Amino acid sequence: MEKFDADILRTLNLEFCSDESKTTHATSLLLWFSKPKITCKKVAELGCGVGTISIGLAKMYNLRVLGIDIEKSFIECAKRNARENMVDDFVEFLIEDVANISKYTELREKFDMVVFNPPHHFENRESSKKLRRTVRNSSWNKFEYFLRATFFLLRNKGDFSCVVTPRYLIRILKMLEQTKLQPKEICIVHGKRSKKAELILIRGQKNGGEDLKILPPIFLEGLT
């Protein structure tokens, strides 16, 4: 794996329709971690927001990408971003809940890679803003929907990549294995060398074997 480039988003022209849609370290890290194999041609992103990762993958690697998000305002913004970055011929967007992906039978096992950055707050933090609750708050049922959608969309032996919270890593790894999404590489991300991990990057394979690699950690301090 190449060294993490903290400025990986610098070549993208992006519009953000709300504070909830702005990029974070997790966005940059997941785009970097999702570098496709040479055989990869089609990618799906679950919870694509305003299209940052979908557009980045299309622009950097000449891939065809389907971005999926439940929030209509995000998808409208994503389409504008795709046009601004001149990849609208390569990126499509779908307004849909990941829980409903299996009804799109034409998409079953059509993708070489699936990428997702699910909501991380399983404790359901309170907020007066509906959009903030939708984007940030998760549940184990919702997380399972992401996994099932990933399995549904991926061809056999296809790859997936995601970024998750370290707090629930053991449970997440069990759920991945139960869904037949086998982790292959894990990268631990720290804000500072003296602090505990903030994020976990996981890359794996649908119906893959047990062959796990722990990659060198990333320390964000001093990168930006």
RODO-892809 format. One record per residue: residue number from 1; residue in three letters; x, y, z of N, C-alpha, C in turn. Coordinates in Angstrom, 1 decimal. Atoms other than C-alpha are relative to their C-alpha. Layout:
BEGIN
<NUM,'Ala',<X,Y,Z>,<X,Y,Z>,<X,Y,Z>>
...
# end
This chain:
BEGIN
<1,'Met',<0.8,-1.2,0.0>,<0.0,0.0,0.0>,<0.9,1.2,0.0>>
<2,'Glu',<-0.7,-1.2,0.0>,<1.3,3.4,-0.9>,<-0.2,0.9,1.2>>
<3,'Lys',<0.2,-0.8,-1.2>,<1.8,6.0,1.8>,<-1.2,0.9,-0.1>>
<4,'Phe',<1.2,-0.8,0.0>,<-1.3,7.9,2.8>,<0.3,1.4,-0.5>>
<5,'Asp',<-0.1,-1.4,0.5>,<-1.7,11.2,0.9>,<-1.1,0.8,0.6>>
<6,'Ala',<1.0,-0.8,-0.6>,<-3.5,13.7,3.1>,<-0.7,1.0,-0.9>>
<7,'Asp',<0.6,-1.0,1.0>,<-4.1,15.9,0.1>,<-0.6,-0.7,-1.2>>
<8,'Ile',<0.5,0.8,1.1>,<-5.7,13.2,-2.0>,<-1.2,0.6,-0.6>>
<9,'Leu',<1.1,-0.6,0.6>,<-8.8,15.3,-2.5>,<0.3,1.4,-0.7>>
<10,'Arg',<-0.4,-1.4,0.4>,<-6.9,18.4,-3.7>,<-0.4,0.2,-1.5>>
<11,'Thr',<0.3,-0.1,1.4>,<-7.7,17.7,-7.4>,<-1.5,0.1,-0.3>>
<12,'Leu',<1.4,0.0,0.2>,<-11.5,17.6,-6.9>,<-0.6,1.3,0.3>>
<13,'Asn',<0.7,-1.2,-0.2>,<-13.8,20.5,-7.2>,<-1.4,-0.4,0.6>>
<14,'Leu',<1.2,0.5,-0.6>,<-16.6,19.9,-4.7>,<-0.8,1.1,0.7>>
<15,'Glu',<1.0,-0.8,-0.7>,<-19.7,21.6,-3.4>,<-0.6,-0.8,1.1>>
<16,'Phe',<0.6,0.7,-1.1>,<-21.1,20.8,0.0>,<-1.3,0.7,0.4>>
<17,'Cys',<1.3,-0.6,-0.2>,<-24.8,21.4,0.6>,<-0.3,0.2,1.5>>
<18,'Ser',<0.2,-0.1,-1.4>,<-24.5,21.2,4.4>,<1.2,-0.3,0.8>>
<19,'Asp',<-1.1,0.4,-0.8>,<-22.1,20.8,7.3>,<0.2,-1.5,0.1>>
<20,'Glu',<-0.1,1.5,-0.1>,<-23.0,17.1,7.4>,<0.6,-0.6,-1.2>>
<21,'Ser',<-0.4,0.5,1.3>,<-21.9,16.7,3.8>,<1.5,0.2,-0.2>>
<22,'Lys',<-1.4,-0.4,0.3>,<-18.3,18.1,4.2>,<0.9,-1.2,0.3>>
<23,'Thr',<-1.0,1.1,-0.1>,<-15.3,15.8,3.9>,<0.7,0.0,1.4>>
<24,'Thr',<-0.7,0.2,-1.2>,<-13.5,14.4,6.9>,<1.2,-0.8,-0.2>>
<25,'His',<-1.2,0.9,0.1>,<-10.3,12.5,7.6>,<-0.5,-1.4,-0.5>>
<26,'Ala',<0.5,1.4,0.4>,<-12.5,9.3,7.1>,<-0.2,0.0,-1.5>>
<27,'Thr',<0.2,0.0,1.4>,<-13.4,10.4,3.6>,<1.3,-0.1,-0.8>>
<28,'Ser',<-1.3,0.0,0.7>,<-9.8,11.1,2.5>,<0.7,-1.4,0.2>>
<29,'Leu',<-0.6,1.3,-0.3>,<-8.6,7.8,4.2>,<-0.7,-1.1,-0.9>>
<30,'Leu',<0.7,1.1,0.7>,<-11.3,5.7,2.6>,<0.3,0.1,-1.5>>
<31,'Leu',<-0.3,-0.1,1.4>,<-10.6,7.1,-0.9>,<1.4,-0.5,-0.3>>
<32,'Trp',<-1.4,0.5,0.2>,<-6.9,6.4,-0.5>,<0.0,-1.5,0.1>>
<33,'Phe',<-0.1,1.4,-0.3>,<-7.5,2.9,0.9>,<-0.8,-0.8,-1.0>>
<34,'Ser',<0.8,0.7,1.0>,<-9.9,2.0,-1.9>,<0.6,0.0,-1.4>>
<35,'Lys',<-0.7,0.1,1.3>,<-7.3,2.0,-4.7>,<-0.4,-1.4,-0.6>>
<36,'Pro',<0.5,1.3,0.6>,<-8.7,-0.6,-7.1>,<1.1,-0.9,-0.6>>
<37,'Lys',<-0.8,1.0,0.8>,<-7.1,-3.7,-8.5>,<0.0,0.4,-1.4>>
<38,'Ile',<0.0,-0.3,1.4>,<-6.1,-3.5,-12.1>,<-1.2,-0.6,-0.8>>
<39,'Thr',<1.1,0.7,0.7>,<-9.0,-5.8,-13.0>,<-1.3,0.7,0.4>>
<40,'Cys',<1.3,-0.6,-0.4>,<-11.6,-3.5,-11.3>,<-0.5,1.0,-1.0>>
<41,'Lys',<0.6,-0.9,1.0>,<-13.9,-1.7,-13.7>,<-1.3,0.7,0.6>>
<42,'Lys',<1.3,-0.6,-0.5>,<-17.2,-1.1,-11.8>,<0.0,0.0,1.6>>
<43,'Val',<0.0,-0.2,-1.5>,<-17.6,0.2,-8.2>,<-1.3,0.6,0.4>>
<44,'Ala',<1.2,-0.6,-0.6>,<-20.6,1.0,-6.0>,<0.5,0.6,1.4>>
<45,'Glu',<-0.3,-0.6,-1.3>,<-20.4,3.3,-3.0>,<-1.4,0.2,0.7>>
<46,'Leu',<1.2,-0.1,-0.8>,<-23.0,3.0,-0.3>,<0.1,1.1,1.0>>
<47,'Gly',<-0.1,-1.2,-0.8>,<-23.9,6.2,1.6>,<1.0,1.0,-0.6>>
<48,'Cys',<-1.0,-0.8,0.7>,<-22.1,8.3,-1.0>,<0.0,1.4,0.3>>
<49,'Gly',<0.1,-1.5,-0.4>,<-23.2,11.7,0.4>,<0.0,0.8,-1.3>>
<50,'Val',<-0.1,-0.9,1.2>,<-22.2,14.4,-2.1>,<0.9,-0.5,-1.1>>
<51,'Gly',<-0.7,0.6,1.1>,<-20.2,12.0,-4.2>,<1.5,0.1,0.1>>
<52,'Thr',<-1.4,-0.2,0.0>,<-16.7,12.7,-3.0>,<0.8,-1.2,-0.4>>
<53,'Ile',<-0.8,1.2,0.2>,<-15.3,9.2,-3.0>,<-0.4,-0.6,-1.4>>
<54,'Ser',<0.4,0.5,1.4>,<-17.4,8.1,-6.1>,<0.7,0.8,-1.1>>
<55,'Ile',<-0.6,-0.8,1.0>,<-16.1,11.0,-8.1>,<1.5,-0.1,0.0>>
<56,'Gly',<-1.4,0.2,-0.1>,<-12.6,10.6,-6.8>,<0.5,-1.3,-0.7>>
<57,'Leu',<-0.4,1.3,0.7>,<-12.5,6.9,-7.9>,<-0.1,0.1,-1.5>>
<58,'Ala',<0.2,-0.1,1.4>,<-13.9,7.7,-11.3>,<1.1,0.9,-0.6>>
<59,'Lys',<-1.0,-0.9,0.6>,<-11.5,10.6,-11.9>,<1.4,-0.5,0.1>>
<60,'Met',<-1.3,0.4,-0.2>,<-8.4,9.0,-10.5>,<0.3,-1.3,-0.7>>
<61,'Tyr',<-0.3,1.3,0.5>,<-8.8,5.5,-11.9>,<-0.9,-0.4,-1.2>>
<62,'Asn',<0.8,0.2,1.3>,<-11.2,5.8,-14.9>,<-1.0,-1.2,0.3>>
<63,'Leu',<0.9,1.0,-0.3>,<-13.8,3.6,-13.2>,<-1.4,0.5,-0.2>>
<64,'Arg',<1.5,-0.3,0.0>,<-17.6,3.4,-13.6>,<-0.5,-0.2,1.4>>
<65,'Val',<0.4,0.1,-1.4>,<-19.2,4.1,-10.3>,<-1.5,0.3,0.2>>
<66,'Leu',<1.4,-0.3,-0.4>,<-22.7,4.0,-8.8>,<0.0,0.4,1.4>>
<67,'Gly',<0.1,-0.5,-1.3>,<-23.2,6.2,-5.8>,<-1.4,-0.1,0.5>>
<68,'Ile',<1.3,0.2,-0.5>,<-26.1,5.4,-3.5>,<-0.2,0.7,1.3>>
<69,'Asp',<0.3,-0.7,-1.3>,<-27.6,7.6,-0.7>,<-1.5,0.2,0.1>>
<70,'Ile',<1.4,-0.2,-0.3>,<-30.9,8.0,1.0>,<-0.4,1.4,-0.1>>
<71,'Glu',<0.3,-1.4,-0.1>,<-30.7,11.8,1.2>,<0.0,0.7,-1.4>>
<72,'Lys',<0.2,-0.6,1.3>,<-32.1,13.5,-1.9>,<0.9,1.2,-0.2>>
<73,'Ser',<-0.8,-1.2,0.2>,<-30.2,16.8,-1.3>,<1.4,-0.3,-0.3>>
<74,'Phe',<-1.4,0.4,0.3>,<-26.9,15.0,-1.2>,<0.2,-0.5,-1.4>>
<75,'Ile',<-0.1,0.5,1.4>,<-27.6,13.2,-4.5>,<0.0,1.1,-1.0>>
<76,'Glu',<0.0,-1.1,0.9>,<-28.5,16.4,-6.2>,<1.3,0.8,0.0>>
<77,'Cys',<-1.3,-0.7,-0.1>,<-25.3,18.0,-5.0>,<1.1,-0.9,-0.6>>
<78,'Ala',<-1.0,1.0,0.6>,<-23.3,14.8,-6.0>,<-0.1,0.1,-1.6>>
<79,'Lys',<0.1,-0.2,1.5>,<-24.7,15.2,-9.6>,<0.7,1.2,-0.5>>
<80,'Arg',<-0.7,-1.3,0.3>,<-23.5,18.8,-9.7>,<1.5,-0.2,0.1>>
<81,'Asn',<-1.4,0.3,-0.2>,<-20.1,17.7,-8.4>,<0.6,-0.8,-1.1>>
<82,'Ala',<-0.5,0.9,1.1>,<-19.8,15.0,-11.0>,<0.2,0.8,-1.3>>
<83,'Arg',<-0.1,-0.8,1.2>,<-20.5,17.5,-13.8>,<1.2,1.0,0.1>>
<84,'Glu',<-1.1,-0.9,-0.2>,<-18.0,20.0,-12.3>,<1.4,-0.7,-0.2>>
<85,'Asn',<-1.3,0.8,0.2>,<-15.3,17.3,-12.3>,<0.1,-0.8,-1.3>>
<86,'Met',<0.0,0.6,1.4>,<-16.2,16.1,-15.8>,<0.0,-1.5,0.0>>
<87,'Val',<0.1,1.4,0.0>,<-17.0,12.6,-14.8>,<-1.4,-0.5,0.0>>
<88,'Asp',<1.4,0.4,-0.1>,<-20.8,12.6,-15.1>,<-0.3,-1.1,-1.0>>
<89,'Asp',<0.2,1.2,0.9>,<-20.5,10.1,-18.0>,<0.5,-1.3,0.7>>
<90,'Phe',<-0.5,1.2,-0.6>,<-18.8,7.7,-15.6>,<-0.6,-0.3,1.4>>
<91,'Val',<0.6,0.2,-1.3>,<-20.7,8.2,-12.3>,<-1.5,0.2,-0.1>>
<92,'Glu',<1.5,-0.1,-0.1>,<-24.4,7.5,-11.7>,<-0.3,0.1,1.5>>
<93,'Phe',<0.4,-0.1,-1.4>,<-26.3,8.2,-8.5>,<-1.4,-0.5,0.1>>
<94,'Leu',<1.3,0.6,-0.3>,<-29.3,6.5,-7.0>,<-0.5,0.4,1.4>>
<95,'Ile',<0.5,-0.3,-1.3>,<-31.5,7.8,-4.2>,<-0.8,-1.2,0.5>>
<96,'Glu',<0.6,1.2,-0.5>,<-32.3,4.8,-2.1>,<0.6,-0.3,1.4>>
<97,'Asp',<-0.4,0.5,-1.3>,<-32.0,3.3,1.4>,<0.8,-1.3,-0.3>>
<98,'Val',<-0.8,1.2,0.2>,<-29.3,0.6,1.5>,<-0.8,-1.2,0.4>>
<99,'Ala',<0.8,1.1,-0.4>,<-31.9,-1.6,3.2>,<-0.8,-0.6,-1.2>>
<100,'Asn',<0.8,0.4,1.1>,<-33.7,-1.8,-0.1>,<0.7,-0.4,-1.3>>
<101,'Ile',<-0.8,0.2,1.2>,<-30.9,-2.5,-2.5>,<-0.3,-1.3,-0.7>>
<102,'Ser',<0.3,1.4,0.6>,<-31.9,-6.2,-3.1>,<-1.1,0.0,-0.9>>
<103,'Lys',<1.1,0.0,1.0>,<-35.0,-5.1,-5.0>,<0.5,0.4,-1.4>>
<104,'Tyr',<-0.6,-0.3,1.3>,<-32.7,-3.9,-7.8>,<0.8,-1.2,-0.5>>
<105,'Thr',<-0.6,1.3,0.4>,<-32.1,-7.3,-9.2>,<1.0,0.2,-1.2>>
<106,'Glu',<-0.9,-0.2,1.1>,<-30.3,-5.9,-12.2>,<1.4,0.4,0.5>>
<107,'Leu',<-1.3,-0.4,-0.6>,<-27.5,-4.8,-9.9>,<0.7,-1.1,0.7>>
<108,'Arg',<-0.6,1.2,-0.7>,<-26.9,-8.2,-8.3>,<1.3,-0.5,-0.6>>
<109,'Glu',<-1.4,0.5,0.3>,<-23.2,-9.2,-8.4>,<0.5,0.7,-1.3>>
<110,'Lys',<-0.5,-0.7,1.2>,<-22.4,-6.5,-11.0>,<1.2,0.8,0.3>>
<111,'Phe',<-1.1,-1.0,-0.3>,<-19.6,-4.7,-9.2>,<1.2,-0.8,0.5>>
<112,'Asp',<-1.3,0.6,-0.4>,<-15.9,-5.5,-8.7>,<0.4,0.5,1.4>>
<113,'Met',<-0.3,-0.6,-1.3>,<-15.7,-3.3,-5.6>,<-1.1,0.8,0.6>>
<114,'Val',<0.9,-0.8,-0.7>,<-18.0,-1.8,-3.0>,<0.7,0.7,1.1>>
<115,'Val',<-0.6,-0.9,-1.0>,<-17.0,1.1,-0.8>,<-1.1,0.6,0.9>>
<116,'Phe',<1.0,-0.7,-0.9>,<-18.8,2.4,2.3>,<0.6,0.5,1.3>>
<117,'Asn',<-0.3,-0.6,-1.3>,<-18.4,4.7,5.3>,<-1.3,0.2,0.7>>
<118,'Pro',<1.3,0.0,-0.6>,<-21.4,3.9,7.4>,<0.0,1.0,1.2>>
<119,'Pro',<0.1,-0.8,-1.2>,<-22.7,6.1,10.3>,<0.7,-0.7,1.1>>
<120,'His',<-0.9,0.6,-1.0>,<-20.4,5.5,13.3>,<-0.6,0.1,1.4>>
<121,'His',<0.4,-0.2,-1.3>,<-22.4,6.6,16.3>,<-1.2,-1.0,0.4>>
<122,'Phe',<1.0,1.0,-0.3>,<-24.2,3.4,17.5>,<-0.8,0.3,1.3>>
<123,'Glu',<0.8,-0.4,-1.3>,<-25.2,5.1,20.8>,<-1.0,1.1,-0.3>>
<124,'Asn',<1.0,-0.9,0.4>,<-27.5,7.4,18.8>,<0.0,1.4,0.7>>
<125,'Arg',<-0.1,-1.3,-0.6>,<-26.4,10.9,19.8>,<-1.2,0.9,-0.4>>
<126,'Glu',<1.2,-0.9,0.2>,<-29.3,13.4,20.2>,<0.4,1.2,-0.8>>
<127,'Ser',<-0.2,-1.3,0.8>,<-29.6,16.3,17.7>,<-1.4,0.5,-0.4>>
<128,'Ser',<1.3,-0.6,0.4>,<-32.4,18.7,16.9>,<-0.1,0.0,-1.6>>
<129,'Lys',<-0.1,0.0,1.5>,<-31.3,18.4,13.2>,<-0.2,-1.4,-0.5>>
<130,'Lys',<0.3,1.3,0.6>,<-32.9,15.5,11.3>,<1.2,-0.5,-0.8>>
<131,'Leu',<-1.1,0.4,0.9>,<-30.1,15.4,8.7>,<1.2,-0.5,0.8>>
<132,'Arg',<-1.2,0.4,-0.9>,<-27.4,15.2,11.4>,<-0.3,-1.3,0.6>>
<133,'Arg',<0.3,1.3,-0.6>,<-29.2,12.3,13.0>,<0.1,-1.1,-1.0>>
<134,'Thr',<0.0,1.0,1.1>,<-29.6,10.5,9.7>,<1.5,-0.4,-0.4>>
<135,'Val',<-1.4,0.2,0.5>,<-25.9,10.9,8.7>,<0.9,-0.6,1.0>>
<136,'Arg',<-1.0,0.5,-1.0>,<-24.2,10.2,12.0>,<-0.4,-1.2,0.8>>
<137,'Asn',<0.5,1.0,-0.9>,<-26.4,7.9,14.0>,<-0.2,-1.3,-0.8>>
<138,'Ser',<0.1,1.3,0.6>,<-26.3,4.2,13.3>,<-0.7,-0.9,0.9>>
<139,'Ser',<0.5,1.1,-0.9>,<-27.7,1.0,14.7>,<0.6,-1.3,-0.6>>
<140,'Trp',<-0.6,1.2,0.5>,<-26.6,-2.6,14.3>,<-0.9,-0.5,-1.1>>
<141,'Asn',<0.8,0.3,1.2>,<-29.6,-3.2,12.0>,<0.4,0.7,-1.2>>
<142,'Lys',<-0.4,-0.8,1.1>,<-28.5,-0.4,9.8>,<1.3,-0.4,-0.5>>
<143,'Phe',<-1.4,0.5,0.5>,<-24.9,-1.6,9.7>,<-0.2,-1.3,-0.7>>
<144,'Glu',<0.2,1.3,0.7>,<-26.1,-5.1,8.8>,<-0.6,0.3,-1.4>>
<145,'Tyr',<0.6,-0.3,1.3>,<-28.1,-3.5,5.9>,<1.2,0.4,-1.0>>
<146,'Phe',<-1.1,-0.4,0.8>,<-24.8,-2.0,4.6>,<0.8,-1.3,-0.4>>
<147,'Leu',<-0.8,1.3,0.3>,<-23.1,-5.5,4.8>,<-0.8,-0.8,-1.0>>
<148,'Arg',<0.8,0.8,0.9>,<-26.0,-7.2,3.1>,<0.0,0.6,-1.4>>
<149,'Ala',<0.0,-0.7,1.3>,<-26.1,-4.6,0.3>,<1.4,-0.2,-0.7>>
<150,'Thr',<-1.4,0.2,0.6>,<-22.3,-5.0,-0.2>,<0.1,-1.4,-0.6>>
<151,'Phe',<0.0,1.4,0.5>,<-22.7,-8.8,-0.5>,<-0.8,-0.1,-1.3>>
<152,'Phe',<0.9,0.1,1.1>,<-25.6,-8.4,-2.9>,<0.6,0.6,-1.3>>
<153,'Leu',<-0.5,-0.8,1.1>,<-23.8,-5.9,-5.2>,<1.3,-0.6,-0.6>>
<154,'Leu',<-1.3,0.6,0.4>,<-20.4,-7.7,-5.3>,<-0.1,-1.2,-0.8>>
<155,'Arg',<-0.2,1.3,0.7>,<-19.4,-10.3,-7.8>,<0.7,-0.9,1.0>>
<156,'Asn',<-0.8,0.9,-0.8>,<-17.9,-13.4,-6.3>,<1.5,0.3,0.0>>
<157,'Lys',<-1.4,-0.4,-0.2>,<-14.4,-12.7,-4.9>,<0.2,1.5,-0.2>>
<158,'Gly',<-0.1,-1.4,0.2>,<-15.1,-9.0,-5.4>,<0.5,0.6,1.3>>
<159,'Asp',<-0.6,-0.7,-1.2>,<-13.4,-6.5,-3.0>,<-1.0,1.0,0.6>>
<160,'Phe',<0.7,-1.1,-0.7>,<-14.9,-4.2,-0.4>,<1.0,0.8,0.8>>
<161,'Ser',<-0.8,-0.8,-0.9>,<-13.4,-1.4,1.6>,<-0.9,0.9,0.8>>
<162,'Cys',<0.8,-0.8,-0.9>,<-14.8,0.5,4.6>,<0.8,0.6,1.1>>
<163,'Val',<-0.7,-0.7,-1.2>,<-13.9,2.8,7.5>,<-1.0,-0.1,1.1>>
<164,'Val',<0.9,0.2,-1.1>,<-15.4,2.0,10.9>,<0.7,0.5,1.3>>
<165,'Thr',<-0.5,-0.4,-1.3>,<-15.0,3.0,14.6>,<0.7,-1.2,0.7>>
<166,'Pro',<-0.6,1.1,-0.7>,<-12.5,0.9,16.6>,<-0.7,-0.5,1.2>>
<167,'Arg',<0.7,0.3,-1.2>,<-14.8,0.9,19.6>,<-0.7,-1.4,-0.1>>
<168,'Tyr',<0.8,1.2,0.2>,<-16.9,-1.9,18.1>,<0.7,-1.0,-1.0>>
<169,'Leu',<-0.7,0.7,1.0>,<-14.2,-3.6,16.0>,<-0.3,-1.5,0.1>>
<170,'Ile',<0.2,1.4,-0.1>,<-14.7,-7.1,17.4>,<-1.4,-0.4,-0.5>>
<171,'Arg',<1.3,0.3,0.5>,<-18.4,-7.1,16.7>,<-0.1,0.2,-1.5>>
<172,'Ile',<0.0,-0.3,1.4>,<-17.9,-5.6,13.3>,<0.7,-1.1,-0.8>>
<173,'Leu',<-0.7,1.1,0.7>,<-15.4,-8.3,12.3>,<-0.8,-1.3,0.0>>
<174,'Lys',<0.9,1.2,-0.1>,<-17.8,-11.0,13.5>,<-1.2,0.1,-1.1>>
<175,'Met',<1.1,-0.2,0.9>,<-20.6,-9.5,11.4>,<0.4,-0.1,-1.4>>
<176,'Leu',<-0.6,0.2,1.4>,<-18.4,-9.3,8.3>,<0.1,-1.4,-0.3>>
<177,'Glu',<-0.2,1.4,0.3>,<-17.5,-12.9,8.6>,<-1.3,-0.7,-0.2>>
<178,'Gln',<1.3,0.6,0.1>,<-21.1,-13.9,9.2>,<-0.7,0.3,-1.4>>
<179,'Thr',<0.6,-0.4,1.2>,<-22.1,-12.0,6.0>,<0.9,-0.5,-1.2>>
<180,'Lys',<-0.9,0.6,1.0>,<-19.3,-13.9,4.1>,<0.8,1.1,-0.7>>
<181,'Leu',<-0.9,-1.0,0.4>,<-17.3,-10.7,3.7>,<1.3,-0.1,0.8>>
<182,'Gln',<-1.2,0.4,-0.8>,<-13.8,-11.8,4.7>,<1.0,1.1,0.1>>
<183,'Pro',<-1.0,-1.0,-0.1>,<-11.5,-9.1,6.0>,<1.4,-0.5,-0.4>>
<184,'Lys',<-1.3,0.4,0.5>,<-8.1,-9.2,4.3>,<1.1,0.9,0.4>>
<185,'Glu',<-1.0,-1.0,-0.4>,<-6.3,-6.0,5.3>,<-0.7,1.0,1.0>>
<186,'Ile',<0.5,-0.9,-1.0>,<-6.7,-3.8,8.4>,<1.1,1.1,0.2>>
<187,'Cys',<-0.9,-1.1,-0.3>,<-5.1,-0.4,8.9>,<-0.6,0.9,1.1>>
<188,'Ile',<0.5,-0.7,-1.2>,<-5.4,1.4,12.2>,<0.5,1.5,-0.1>>
<189,'Val',<-0.2,-1.4,0.2>,<-5.6,5.2,12.2>,<0.0,0.7,1.4>>
<190,'His',<-0.1,-0.8,-1.2>,<-4.4,7.4,15.1>,<0.0,1.5,-0.3>>
<191,'Gly',<-0.2,-1.5,0.2>,<-4.8,11.2,15.4>,<1.4,0.4,0.4>>
<192,'Lys',<-1.3,-0.2,-0.5>,<-1.6,11.3,17.5>,<0.7,-1.3,0.4>>
<193,'Arg',<-0.7,1.2,-0.4>,<1.1,8.8,18.3>,<-0.3,-0.4,1.4>>
<194,'Ser',<0.2,0.3,-1.5>,<0.3,9.1,22.0>,<-1.4,-0.3,0.3>>
<195,'Lys',<1.4,0.2,-0.3>,<-3.4,8.7,21.6>,<-0.5,-1.4,-0.6>>
<196,'Lys',<0.6,1.3,0.5>,<-5.7,5.7,21.0>,<-0.5,0.2,-1.4>>
<197,'Ala',<0.4,0.0,1.4>,<-6.9,4.8,17.6>,<-1.4,0.7,-0.2>>
<198,'Glu',<1.3,-0.7,0.3>,<-9.7,6.9,16.0>,<-0.8,-0.7,-1.0>>
<199,'Leu',<0.7,0.7,1.1>,<-10.6,4.9,12.9>,<0.7,-1.3,-0.4>>
<200,'Ile',<-0.6,1.2,0.5>,<-10.1,1.5,11.4>,<-0.4,-0.2,-1.5>>
<201,'Leu',<0.2,0.2,1.4>,<-9.8,0.9,7.7>,<0.0,-1.5,-0.3>>
<202,'Ile',<0.1,1.5,0.3>,<-10.9,-2.6,6.5>,<-0.2,-0.2,-1.5>>
<203,'Arg',<0.1,0.4,1.4>,<-10.4,-4.1,3.1>,<-0.2,-1.5,0.0>>
<204,'Gly',<0.3,1.5,0.0>,<-11.8,-7.6,2.3>,<-0.5,-0.4,-1.4>>
<205,'Gln',<0.5,0.6,1.2>,<-13.3,-9.9,-0.2>,<-1.2,-0.9,0.3>>
<206,'Lys',<1.1,0.8,-0.1>,<-16.6,-11.6,-0.8>,<0.4,-1.5,-0.2>>
<207,'Asn',<-0.3,1.4,0.0>,<-16.3,-15.3,0.0>,<1.5,-0.2,-0.1>>
<208,'Gly',<-1.4,0.1,0.0>,<-12.6,-14.8,0.6>,<0.5,-1.0,1.1>>
<209,'Gly',<-0.6,0.9,-1.0>,<-10.3,-17.1,2.6>,<0.5,0.8,1.2>>
<210,'Glu',<-0.6,-0.6,-1.2>,<-8.7,-16.4,6.0>,<1.4,0.3,-0.2>>
<211,'Asp',<-1.4,-0.4,0.3>,<-5.6,-14.5,5.2>,<0.1,1.5,0.3>>
<212,'Leu',<0.1,-1.3,-0.5>,<-5.5,-11.3,7.3>,<1.4,0.7,0.1>>
<213,'Lys',<-1.2,-0.8,-0.2>,<-2.8,-8.6,7.1>,<-0.3,1.2,0.8>>
<214,'Ile',<0.1,-1.3,-0.7>,<-2.4,-5.8,9.6>,<1.1,0.9,-0.5>>
<215,'Leu',<-1.0,-0.9,0.6>,<-0.8,-2.9,7.8>,<0.6,1.0,1.0>>
<216,'Pro',<-0.5,-1.0,-0.9>,<1.4,-0.2,9.3>,<-1.0,1.1,0.3>>
<217,'Pro',<1.0,-1.0,-0.4>,<-0.6,2.4,11.2>,<0.2,1.3,-0.6>>
<218,'Ile',<0.0,-1.4,0.5>,<-1.4,5.9,10.1>,<-0.1,0.9,1.2>>
<219,'Phe',<0.1,-1.0,-1.0>,<-0.8,8.9,12.3>,<-0.2,1.3,-0.7>>
<220,'Leu',<0.5,-1.2,0.7>,<-2.7,12.0,11.2>,<0.8,1.2,0.4>>
<221,'Glu',<-0.7,-1.2,-0.5>,<-0.7,14.4,13.3>,<1.2,0.4,-0.9>>
<222,'Gly',<-1.0,-0.4,0.9>,<1.5,16.5,11.1>,<-0.2,-0.1,-1.5>>
<223,'Leu',<0.3,0.2,1.5>,<-0.1,15.4,7.8>,<-0.7,1.1,-0.6>>
<224,'Thr',<0.9,-1.0,0.5>,<-2.5,18.3,7.5>,<0.3,1.3,0.7>>
# end
